[in-house]
Amino acid sequence: MQAGKLASVGALVILYIQSKNIINRMMILMVCSFGFIFSYAFGAVFSNLSWYAPLALAVYTFVIHYSLYRLNLNSPPGNFFFTMITAMAIAQPIDLA
């Protein structure tokens, strides 16, 4: 069940399609998919560093918000899912071994 919940989060990338041009759609989906992967990896790195996790999440949220603003993807859902995925990864206990 835990793996299923985590896997279904990746399907939320479809909400970022906002263009009529097929090439532009595919480019946005690719960038957002890699952004989701990076968001989870970033959160997983800071999941065991409990004192630095809130600061890392705040800095990462600012960077994602600024990046999406510069790419003109600031319409809804905006940076919500990137931040949610990072927060989910920080909250999950990850065994380093």
C-alpha positions as CSV (number, residue, x, y, z in Angstrom):
1,M,0.0,0.0,0.0
2,Q,2.8,2.4,0.9
3,A,4.6,1.8,-2.5
4,G,1.2,2.3,-4.3
5,K,0.6,5.6,-2.7
6,L,4.1,6.8,-3.6
7,A,3.8,5.5,-7.2
8,S,0.4,7.3,-7.8
9,V,2.0,10.7,-7.0
10,G,3.9,10.5,-10.3
11,A,0.6,10.5,-12.2
12,L,0.0,14.1,-11.0
13,V,2.4,15.4,-13.6
14,I,-0.4,15.3,-16.1
15,L,-1.9,18.4,-14.4
16,Y,0.9,20.5,-15.8
17,I,-0.3,20.2,-19.5
18,Q,-1.3,23.7,-20.5
19,S,-0.3,24.1,-24.1
20,K,-2.0,23.2,-27.4
21,N,1.2,22.4,-29.1
22,I,2.2,18.7,-28.8
23,I,6.0,19.4,-28.7
24,N,5.5,22.0,-26.0
25,R,3.3,19.5,-24.0
26,M,5.9,16.8,-24.2
27,M,8.7,19.2,-23.2
28,I,6.7,20.4,-20.1
29,L,5.8,16.8,-19.1
30,M,9.4,15.8,-19.4
31,V,10.7,18.7,-17.3
32,C,8.0,18.3,-14.7
33,S,8.7,14.5,-14.5
34,F,12.4,15.0,-13.9
35,G,11.4,17.8,-11.4
36,F,9.2,15.3,-9.5
37,I,12.1,12.8,-9.4
38,F,14.5,15.5,-8.2
39,S,12.0,16.7,-5.6
40,Y,11.7,13.2,-4.1
41,A,15.5,12.7,-4.2
42,F,16.1,16.0,-2.5
43,G,13.6,15.2,0.2
44,A,15.1,11.7,0.7
45,V,18.5,13.2,1.2
46,F,17.3,15.5,4.0
47,S,14.9,12.9,5.6
48,N,17.5,11.8,8.2
49,L,18.8,15.3,8.9
50,S,16.0,16.4,11.1
51,W,17.5,19.8,12.1
52,Y,18.2,20.8,8.5
53,A,15.0,19.5,6.8
54,P,12.8,22.5,7.5
55,L,15.4,24.9,6.2
56,A,16.1,22.8,3.1
57,L,12.4,22.5,2.4
58,A,12.0,26.3,2.7
59,V,14.9,27.0,0.4
60,Y,13.8,24.3,-2.1
61,T,10.3,25.7,-2.2
62,F,11.6,29.2,-2.9
63,V,13.8,27.8,-5.8
64,I,10.9,25.8,-7.3
65,H,8.6,28.8,-7.1
66,Y,11.1,31.1,-8.7
67,S,11.9,28.5,-11.4
68,L,8.3,27.9,-12.3
69,Y,7.7,31.6,-12.4
70,R,10.5,32.2,-14.8
71,L,9.2,29.3,-17.0
72,N,5.7,30.8,-17.0
73,L,4.2,27.7,-15.3
74,N,2.9,29.7,-12.3
75,S,-0.7,28.9,-13.1
76,P,-2.4,26.2,-10.9
77,P,-1.1,23.8,-9.7
78,G,2.1,25.7,-9.7
79,N,4.7,24.6,-7.2
80,F,2.3,22.7,-5.0
81,F,3.0,19.2,-6.1
82,F,6.8,19.7,-6.2
83,T,6.7,21.0,-2.6
84,M,4.3,18.2,-1.5
85,I,6.5,15.5,-3.0
86,T,9.6,16.9,-1.2
87,A,7.7,17.1,2.1
88,M,6.4,13.5,1.7
89,A,10.0,12.3,1.1
90,I,11.3,14.2,4.2
91,A,8.5,12.7,6.3
92,Q,9.3,9.1,5.3
93,P,11.9,7.3,7.4
94,I,14.6,6.0,5.1
95,D,17.1,3.4,6.1
96,L,20.5,4.4,4.9
97,A,21.8,0.8,4.9
